[in-house]
Amino acid sequence: MKLFFSVIVCVFLPMISNAASVTVGTAAELAAAIESANAGGADTILLQDGLYTLDNMLWVSADHVTVRSVSGNRTAVIIEGQGMTGGVSHIFNVPGSYFTARDMTLRRVANHAVQIHGNAGASYATLQNLVFQDTFEQMVKISYESGNPNRSSNGLIENCRFEYTAGIGPQYYIGGVDGHYCLNWIVRDNEFHDIQSPESDLAEHAIHFWSDSEGTIVERNLIVNCDRGIGFGLGDRGHISGIVRNNMIYHDSNDTNCDVAIGLENASDVRVYNNTIWYNSTYPNAIEYRFAGSTGVMLANNLCNRAIADRDGASGTETANIENALSSWFIQPSTGDLHLASGIAAVVDQGIAVEGLTDDFDRDSRPFGAGMDIGADEWGATAPGMLQISLLLNQSSYGSGDRFRLDWEGVSESGTVTADLYILLEVLSGYWFYPSWTTALGSTPATVNPGMPTTITVFDFTWPDIDPVGIPIRFYSAVMRTGTFELQSNVASVEATI
């Protein structure tokens, strides 16, 4: 891929900026870096491996703040409060938009590990590769105010683990993700464990969007031993449109507080398809859609050992669902591994085609064979492969006459990856409609074989004869696979000053 980079640079007017990132190693340094970012300082905060015990929550009011570990190891960087009944209410309390937290463990606070303030319009939050542990209330809260038109939109939660390390929560008012009046949030590829109430009242769902949330997509999540699995709406505070697909949900024989795996309440035009649910408890229903506001519901290709039930005046269509699955159909239900153990005739190729259904729980391509399989696992299909990726610059700042070289490096973790590789440029501070602006620079096809590192030179040229302007920039890598543009879950980035 060869592009004339000087054409891109010329759309930005010169501006002197603060440094783009700062590295910290103590809780005091972290708190100071957040305060500096709120005041216009470095907006990327990199944490060295270690334990960060907070004296107070981290209030993030600025837009475009990123907090992540240097190592990328989410268990090596731990930010914690003073315990579930201690004096620290949150890890991150966020009224700012474009907030990103990744590659860390967040734990031991009295309210929420992360709260996104939809009531302030906080949007485009990204929570990736995090571990959430031991919060006294819901682990991630997206809040709203009744009557306030502001809402949180276009958030992403992926590749995270939510858990109570004692195997049970501290009270009933707990949950995994609790989203109010949200728009177009995505929750995918996460694990939820042991979100269970110790009381007679139920815990909230592992994943719950309500209060007229709209357009939520919940896919490819594993939910194990949680009182309630996935919920759209609750009572008269409903949900509009959205998708629940390719999730695996298991509950053991503990009947103390077991409720439905997927529940829709006053949720209209929601599509629930290709989920696999196995309950050892005696709760009778795997999926419920309830109340007269639940209209236009579509339920298809779900594989369950409990009933799919319409209740209290709800209406919808049910197609190609199985409600009497056997434990022998799955690899190891007791651990939540609900992959098919063999090519079950009642399951394989017996589903219907659904618009937008192109992969399964493992991101294996669908269909494999004559038709879609029922449930979250497509029997016999293979994953498209995942990449470990990096971006390398030959130096960190550039002026007239310098050689500018950017290399993309990829190694496949599983299988051969054939995809179009994109490079995204983010100008961290410049003159445009927003203080930060991102654009795709183009693409090139590549094939990366397992165990064989592949290097592609993206740019290699002499920097043009222009005055230095001191603009900080950041490059990201991305892929286009089967028509879907996505940043890799282990997205690589590199920064420089031009």
C-alpha positions as CSV (number, residue, x, y, z in Angstrom):
1,M,0.0,0.0,0.0
2,K,1.6,3.3,-1.1
3,L,-0.1,6.6,-0.4
4,F,1.0,10.2,-0.7
5,F,1.0,11.1,2.9
6,S,1.6,14.8,2.3
7,V,-1.9,15.1,0.9
8,I,-3.4,14.0,4.2
9,V,-1.2,16.3,6.2
10,C,-2.2,19.4,4.4
11,V,-5.8,19.4,5.6
12,F,-4.7,20.2,9.1
13,L,-3.5,23.6,10.2
14,P,-0.4,23.9,12.4
15,M,-0.9,23.7,16.1
16,I,1.4,23.1,19.0
17,S,0.1,20.3,21.3
18,N,0.9,18.6,24.5
19,A,2.5,15.1,24.4
20,A,0.0,12.4,23.3
21,S,0.7,9.9,26.0
22,V,2.1,9.5,29.6
23,T,3.3,6.4,31.4
24,V,2.5,5.9,35.1
25,G,3.5,3.4,37.7
26,T,1.6,4.4,40.9
27,A,-1.9,5.2,41.9
28,A,-0.9,8.8,42.7
29,E,0.6,9.2,39.2
30,L,-2.5,7.7,37.6
31,A,-4.8,10.1,39.5
32,A,-2.6,13.0,38.4
33,A,-2.6,11.9,34.8
34,I,-6.4,11.7,34.8
35,E,-6.6,15.3,36.2
36,S,-4.1,16.4,33.5
37,A,-6.1,14.8,30.7
38,N,-9.2,16.5,32.0
39,A,-7.3,19.8,31.8
40,G,-6.2,19.2,28.2
41,G,-3.0,17.3,28.8
42,A,-1.9,13.9,27.5
43,D,-5.1,11.9,26.7
44,T,-3.5,8.4,26.5
45,I,-2.4,7.0,29.9
46,L,-0.2,3.9,29.9
47,L,0.0,1.8,33.1
48,Q,3.1,-0.2,34.0
49,D,2.5,-3.6,35.5
50,G,1.5,-3.5,39.1
51,L,-1.2,-2.9,41.7
52,Y,-2.9,0.6,41.9
53,T,-4.9,1.1,45.0
54,L,-7.0,4.2,44.8
55,D,-7.9,6.7,47.5
56,N,-10.7,8.1,45.4
57,M,-12.6,7.4,42.1
58,L,-11.1,8.6,38.8
59,W,-13.4,11.2,37.3
60,V,-13.0,11.4,33.5
61,S,-14.6,14.5,32.1
62,A,-12.5,15.1,29.0
63,D,-13.2,13.4,25.6
64,H,-10.9,11.0,23.9
65,V,-9.2,9.7,27.1
66,T,-7.6,6.2,26.8
67,V,-6.3,4.3,29.8
68,R,-4.5,1.0,29.1
69,S,-1.7,-1.2,30.3
70,V,1.7,-1.1,28.6
71,S,2.1,-4.9,28.6
72,G,-1.4,-5.7,27.3
73,N,-1.7,-8.3,30.1
74,R,-5.0,-7.7,31.8
75,T,-4.0,-9.6,34.9
76,A,-0.7,-7.8,35.4
77,V,-2.3,-4.3,35.9
78,I,-4.8,-4.1,38.7
79,I,-6.7,-1.0,39.7
80,E,-8.7,-1.4,42.9
81,G,-10.7,0.5,45.4
82,Q,-10.9,0.0,49.2
83,G,-13.2,-3.0,49.0
84,M,-16.9,-3.5,48.3
85,T,-17.9,-1.6,51.4
86,G,-15.0,0.8,51.3
87,G,-14.9,4.5,50.6
88,V,-14.0,4.3,46.8
89,S,-17.2,4.3,44.8
90,H,-15.9,3.7,41.3
91,I,-12.7,3.1,39.3
92,F,-13.7,5.2,36.3
93,N,-16.6,7.6,36.5
94,V,-17.0,9.0,33.0
95,P,-19.1,11.9,31.7
96,G,-16.7,12.3,28.8
97,S,-17.1,10.7,25.3
98,Y,-14.7,8.5,23.4
99,F,-13.4,7.0,26.6
100,T,-11.4,3.8,26.3
101,A,-10.2,1.4,29.0
102,R,-8.4,-1.8,28.0
103,D,-6.0,-4.5,29.2
104,M,-6.4,-4.2,33.0
105,T,-8.3,-5.7,36.0
106,L,-10.8,-3.4,37.8
107,R,-12.0,-4.5,41.2
108,R,-13.2,-3.9,44.8
109,V,-15.3,-0.8,44.7
110,A,-18.5,0.2,46.5
111,N,-20.6,1.0,43.4
112,H,-19.5,0.4,39.8
113,A,-16.1,-0.3,38.3
114,V,-17.1,1.9,35.3
115,Q,-20.0,4.3,35.0
116,I,-20.7,6.0,31.7
117,H,-22.9,9.0,32.1
118,G,-25.5,8.8,29.4
119,N,-27.3,11.7,31.1
120,A,-24.3,13.8,30.1
121,G,-24.3,12.4,26.6
122,A,-21.2,10.3,27.1
123,S,-20.9,8.2,24.0
124,Y,-18.5,6.0,22.0
125,A,-17.1,4.3,25.1
126,T,-14.9,1.3,24.5
127,L,-14.1,-1.3,27.2
128,Q,-11.8,-4.1,25.9
129,N,-9.9,-7.0,27.4
130,L,-10.7,-6.0,31.0
131,V,-11.4,-8.2,34.1
132,F,-14.2,-6.9,36.3
133,Q,-14.3,-8.3,39.9
134,D,-16.1,-7.8,43.1
135,T,-18.2,-4.6,42.9
136,F,-21.0,-3.9,45.4
137,E,-23.4,-2.9,42.6
138,Q,-23.4,-3.5,38.9
139,M,-19.9,-3.7,37.4
140,V,-20.6,-1.5,34.4
141,K,-23.4,1.1,34.6
142,I,-24.6,3.3,31.7
143,S,-26.8,5.8,33.5
144,Y,-29.6,8.1,32.4
145,E,-32.0,10.7,34.0
146,S,-35.7,10.3,33.3
147,G,-36.9,13.2,31.2
148,N,-33.3,14.1,30.1
149,P,-33.0,13.7,26.3
150,N,-29.3,12.9,26.5
151,R,-28.3,9.3,26.1
152,S,-25.2,7.2,25.6
153,S,-24.7,5.8,22.1
154,N,-22.4,3.5,20.2
155,G,-20.5,1.9,23.1
156,L,-18.6,-1.3,22.9
157,I,-17.8,-3.9,25.5
158,E,-15.7,-6.8,24.2
159,N,-13.3,-9.6,25.3
160,C,-13.9,-8.9,29.0
161,R,-14.5,-11.1,32.0
162,F,-17.0,-10.3,34.7
163,E,-16.9,-12.3,38.0
164,Y,-17.4,-12.6,41.7
165,T,-14.3,-14.3,43.0
166,A,-16.2,-15.8,46.0
167,G,-18.6,-17.5,43.6
168,I,-21.5,-15.3,44.7
169,G,-22.2,-11.6,45.0
170,P,-22.4,-9.4,48.2
171,Q,-26.2,-8.5,47.8
172,Y,-29.0,-8.7,45.2
173,Y,-28.5,-5.3,43.7
174,I,-25.6,-6.4,41.4
175,G,-25.2,-7.2,37.8
176,G,-22.7,-7.3,34.9
177,V,-23.6,-4.6,32.4
178,D,-26.6,-2.4,33.3
179,G,-27.5,0.0,30.5
180,H,-30.3,2.6,30.6
181,Y,-31.7,4.5,27.6
182,C,-28.7,3.5,25.5
183,L,-28.5,3.6,21.7
184,N,-26.6,1.1,19.5
185,W,-24.4,-0.5,22.2
186,I,-22.6,-3.7,21.4
187,V,-21.6,-6.4,24.0
188,R,-19.7,-9.2,22.5
189,D,-17.1,-12.0,23.2
190,N,-17.3,-11.6,27.0
191,E,-17.6,-14.0,29.9
192,F,-19.8,-13.6,32.9
193,H,-19.4,-15.8,36.0
194,D,-21.3,-16.2,39.3
195,I,-23.4,-13.0,39.3
196,Q,-25.6,-14.5,41.9
197,S,-27.5,-12.9,44.8
198,P,-27.0,-14.3,48.4
199,E,-30.5,-13.1,49.2
200,S,-34.0,-14.2,48.3
201,D,-34.2,-11.3,45.7
202,L,-32.7,-12.0,42.3
203,A,-29.5,-10.3,41.1
204,E,-29.9,-8.2,37.9
205,H,-28.8,-9.8,34.6
206,A,-25.4,-10.5,33.4
207,I,-26.3,-8.2,30.5
208,H,-29.2,-5.8,30.8
209,F,-30.4,-3.0,28.6
210,W,-33.7,-1.2,29.4
211,S,-35.3,2.1,30.0
212,D,-36.1,2.4,26.3
213,S,-32.6,1.4,25.2
214,E,-32.5,0.8,21.4
215,G,-30.6,-1.1,18.8
216,T,-28.5,-3.2,21.3
217,I,-26.5,-6.1,19.9
218,V,-25.5,-8.9,22.4
219,E,-23.5,-11.7,20.7
220,R,-20.9,-14.4,21.4
221,N,-21.0,-14.1,25.2
222,L,-20.5,-17.0,27.7
223,I,-22.7,-16.7,30.8
224,V,-22.2,-19.2,33.6
225,N,-24.2,-19.5,36.8
226,C,-25.8,-16.1,36.8
227,D,-29.2,-15.5,38.3
228,R,-30.4,-14.0,35.0
229,G,-28.7,-14.1,31.7
230,I,-29.6,-11.5,29.1
231,G,-32.4,-9.0,29.5
232,F,-33.9,-6.4,27.2
233,G,-36.4,-4.3,29.1
234,L,-37.8,-4.8,32.6
235,G,-41.4,-4.2,33.5
236,D,-42.7,-1.1,31.8
237,R,-39.2,0.2,31.0
238,G,-38.8,-1.5,27.7
239,H,-36.4,-1.9,24.8
240,I,-36.7,-1.1,21.0
241,S,-35.2,-3.4,18.3
242,G,-31.9,-5.2,18.8
243,I,-30.2,-8.6,18.4
244,V,-29.4,-11.4,20.8
245,R,-27.4,-14.1,19.0
246,N,-24.7,-16.7,19.3
247,N,-24.5,-16.7,23.1
248,M,-24.0,-19.7,25.4
249,I,-25.7,-19.7,28.7
250,Y,-25.4,-22.3,31.4
251,H,-26.8,-22.6,35.0
252,D,-26.1,-25.4,37.4
253,S,-28.6,-27.1,39.7
254,N,-28.7,-24.3,42.3
255,D,-32.3,-23.2,42.3
256,T,-32.1,-20.6,45.0
257,N,-32.2,-17.6,42.6
258,C,-32.3,-19.0,39.1
259,D,-34.4,-17.1,36.6
260,V,-34.7,-17.0,32.8
261,A,-31.6,-17.1,30.5
262,I,-32.9,-14.6,28.0
263,G,-35.8,-12.3,29.0
264,L,-37.6,-9.7,26.9
265,E,-40.0,-7.4,28.7
266,N,-41.9,-4.8,26.7
267,A,-39.2,-5.3,24.0
268,S,-40.4,-4.6,20.5
269,D,-38.8,-5.8,17.2
270,V,-36.0,-7.8,18.9
271,R,-34.4,-10.8,17.1
272,V,-33.2,-13.7,19.3
273,Y,-31.5,-16.4,17.3
274,N,-28.9,-19.1,17.4
275,N,-28.3,-19.1,21.2
276,T,-27.5,-22.3,23.1
277,I,-29.0,-22.6,26.7
278,W,-28.5,-25.5,29.1
279,Y,-30.2,-25.4,32.5
280,N,-29.7,-27.9,35.3
281,S,-31.9,-25.9,37.5
282,T,-35.7,-26.5,37.6
283,Y,-36.6,-23.1,36.2
284,P,-39.0,-24.0,33.3
285,N,-38.1,-21.5,30.6
286,A,-35.0,-20.8,28.7
287,I,-36.3,-17.7,26.9
288,E,-39.3,-15.6,27.7
289,Y,-41.0,-12.6,26.0
290,R,-43.5,-10.8,28.1
291,F,-46.1,-8.1,28.1
292,A,-48.1,-6.5,25.3
293,G,-45.2,-4.1,24.4
294,S,-43.2,-7.1,23.2
295,T,-44.3,-7.2,19.6
296,G,-42.6,-8.2,16.4
297,V,-40.3,-10.5,18.3
298,M,-38.4,-13.1,16.2
299,L,-37.0,-16.3,17.8
300,A,-35.2,-18.7,15.6
301,N,-32.5,-21.4,15.7
302,N,-32.2,-21.4,19.5
303,L,-31.0,-24.7,21.1
304,C,-32.3,-25.2,24.6
305,N,-33.3,-27.8,27.1
306,R,-36.1,-25.6,28.5
307,A,-39.2,-24.0,27.0
308,I,-39.5,-20.8,24.9
309,A,-42.5,-19.0,26.3
310,D,-44.6,-16.0,25.4
311,R,-46.3,-14.5,28.5
312,D,-48.7,-11.7,29.5
313,G,-49.8,-10.8,26.0
314,A,-46.5,-10.8,24.1
315,S,-46.4,-11.7,20.4
316,G,-43.8,-12.9,18.0
317,T,-42.7,-15.7,15.7
318,E,-40.9,-18.9,16.7
319,T,-39.1,-20.9,14.0
320,A,-36.7,-23.9,14.1
321,N,-36.0,-23.8,17.8
322,I,-35.2,-26.9,19.9
323,E,-36.5,-27.0,23.5
324,N,-35.6,-30.6,24.5
325,A,-31.8,-30.8,24.0
326,L,-29.9,-33.5,25.7
327,S,-26.7,-33.0,27.8
328,S,-24.9,-35.6,25.6
329,W,-25.2,-33.2,22.7
330,F,-22.6,-30.9,24.3
331,I,-18.9,-31.2,25.1
332,Q,-19.1,-30.3,28.8
333,P,-22.2,-28.5,30.0
334,S,-21.1,-28.3,33.6
335,T,-18.3,-25.8,32.6
336,G,-20.5,-23.9,30.2
337,D,-18.8,-25.5,27.2
338,L,-21.9,-25.9,25.0
339,H,-20.2,-26.7,21.8
340,L,-21.6,-29.7,19.9
341,A,-19.9,-32.9,20.8
342,S,-21.0,-34.5,17.5
343,G,-23.0,-33.8,14.4
344,I,-26.5,-34.1,16.0
345,A,-28.9,-34.8,13.2
346,A,-31.7,-32.7,14.7
347,V,-29.3,-29.7,14.9
348,V,-26.9,-29.8,12.0
349,D,-28.2,-27.9,8.9
350,Q,-31.7,-27.7,10.4
351,G,-31.9,-24.0,11.1
352,I,-33.2,-21.2,8.9
353,A,-31.1,-18.5,7.2
354,V,-31.3,-15.2,9.1
355,E,-30.2,-11.9,7.7
356,G,-26.9,-10.9,9.3
357,L,-26.0,-14.4,10.5
358,T,-22.6,-15.1,9.1
359,D,-20.7,-16.7,12.0
360,D,-21.1,-18.6,15.2
361,F,-19.9,-18.3,18.9
362,D,-16.3,-18.9,17.8
363,R,-16.6,-16.6,14.8
364,D,-16.5,-19.6,12.6
365,S,-18.2,-19.0,9.3
366,R,-21.8,-20.0,8.7
367,P,-23.3,-22.0,7.1
368,F,-21.0,-25.0,6.9
369,G,-22.8,-27.7,4.9
370,A,-26.3,-27.6,3.4
371,G,-27.7,-25.1,5.9
372,M,-27.5,-23.2,9.2
373,D,-27.1,-25.3,12.3
374,I,-29.4,-24.6,15.3
375,G,-27.7,-23.1,18.3
376,A,-24.5,-21.0,18.9
377,D,-22.0,-23.6,17.5
378,E,-21.8,-24.4,13.8
379,W,-20.7,-28.0,13.7
380,G,-17.6,-28.7,11.5
381,A,-16.9,-25.0,10.7
382,T,-13.4,-23.6,11.3
383,A,-12.4,-20.2,12.6
384,P,-11.0,-17.6,10.1
385,G,-8.0,-17.2,12.3
386,M,-6.9,-14.4,14.6
387,L,-3.8,-12.2,14.3
388,Q,-1.2,-11.0,16.7
389,I,-0.3,-7.6,15.1
390,S,2.0,-4.7,15.6
391,L,2.9,-1.5,13.9
392,L,6.5,-0.2,13.7
393,L,7.8,3.3,12.8
394,N,11.4,3.9,12.1
395,Q,11.5,7.0,14.4
396,S,9.2,8.9,16.6
397,S,9.2,12.4,15.0
398,Y,9.7,13.6,11.5
399,G,10.8,16.8,9.7
400,S,11.9,17.9,6.2
401,G,14.1,15.3,4.5
402,D,13.6,12.5,7.0
403,R,12.8,9.0,5.9
404,F,9.3,7.9,7.0
405,R,8.7,4.2,7.2
406,L,5.7,2.4,8.7
407,D,5.6,-1.4,8.8
408,W,2.7,-3.7,9.6
409,E,3.6,-7.1,11.2
410,G,1.2,-10.0,11.7
411,V,1.4,-13.5,13.0
412,S,-1.6,-15.9,12.9
413,E,-2.7,-17.5,16.1
414,S,-5.0,-20.0,14.5
415,G,-5.4,-20.8,10.9
416,T,-4.6,-18.8,7.7
417,V,-5.9,-15.3,7.7
418,T,-6.8,-13.8,4.3
419,A,-8.0,-10.3,4.7
420,D,-7.7,-6.7,3.6
421,L,-5.5,-4.8,6.0
422,Y,-6.3,-1.2,6.7
423,I,-4.3,1.5,8.4
424,L,-6.2,4.2,10.3
425,L,-4.7,7.6,11.1
426,E,-5.8,9.5,14.1
427,V,-4.7,13.2,14.4
428,L,-4.6,13.6,18.2
429,S,-4.6,17.4,18.1
430,G,-5.2,19.6,15.1
431,Y,-7.6,21.9,13.4
432,W,-10.7,20.1,12.3
433,F,-14.3,19.8,13.4
434,Y,-13.1,17.9,16.5
435,P,-9.9,18.0,18.4
436,S,-9.3,14.4,17.3
437,W,-10.1,13.0,13.9
438,T,-9.7,9.5,12.4
439,T,-9.6,8.4,8.8
440,A,-8.8,5.1,6.9
441,L,-5.8,5.5,4.6
442,G,-6.6,2.7,2.3
443,S,-6.0,-1.1,2.2
444,T,-4.0,-3.9,0.8
445,P,-4.8,-7.6,0.6
446,A,-2.6,-10.0,2.7
447,T,-2.4,-13.7,3.6
448,V,-0.9,-14.6,6.9
449,N,-0.1,-18.2,7.6
450,P,0.1,-19.7,11.1
451,G,3.6,-19.4,12.7
452,M,5.0,-17.4,9.8
453,P,5.4,-13.7,10.6
454,T,4.4,-11.5,7.7
455,T,5.7,-7.9,7.3
456,I,4.1,-5.3,4.9
457,T,5.6,-1.9,4.4
458,V,2.8,0.6,4.5
459,F,4.8,3.8,3.8
460,D,8.4,4.3,2.8
461,F,9.2,7.8,1.5
462,T,11.1,11.0,2.2
463,W,9.3,13.5,4.3
464,P,8.3,16.5,2.2
465,D,9.9,19.9,2.5
466,I,7.3,21.6,4.8
467,D,7.7,23.5,8.0
468,P,7.4,21.3,11.1
469,V,4.0,21.8,12.9
470,G,4.3,19.6,16.0
471,I,1.1,17.6,15.4
472,P,0.9,14.3,17.4
473,I,-0.6,11.4,15.3
474,R,-1.4,7.8,16.0
475,F,-1.8,4.9,13.5
476,Y,-4.0,1.9,14.1
477,S,-4.4,-1.4,12.3
478,A,-7.7,-2.8,11.2
479,V,-9.0,-5.6,8.9
480,M,-11.8,-6.1,6.5
481,R,-13.0,-9.6,6.7
482,T,-16.2,-11.0,4.9
483,G,-17.5,-7.5,4.4
484,T,-17.2,-6.4,8.0
485,F,-14.8,-3.6,8.9
486,E,-13.4,-4.2,12.4
487,L,-10.4,-3.3,14.6
488,Q,-8.7,-6.4,15.8
489,S,-9.4,-7.2,19.4
490,N,-5.6,-6.9,20.0
491,V,-5.4,-3.7,18.0
492,A,-1.9,-2.3,17.4
493,S,-1.1,1.3,17.5
494,V,2.0,3.5,17.2
495,E,2.4,7.3,17.8
496,A,4.6,10.0,16.3
497,T,4.9,13.8,15.9
498,I,4.9,15.4,12.5
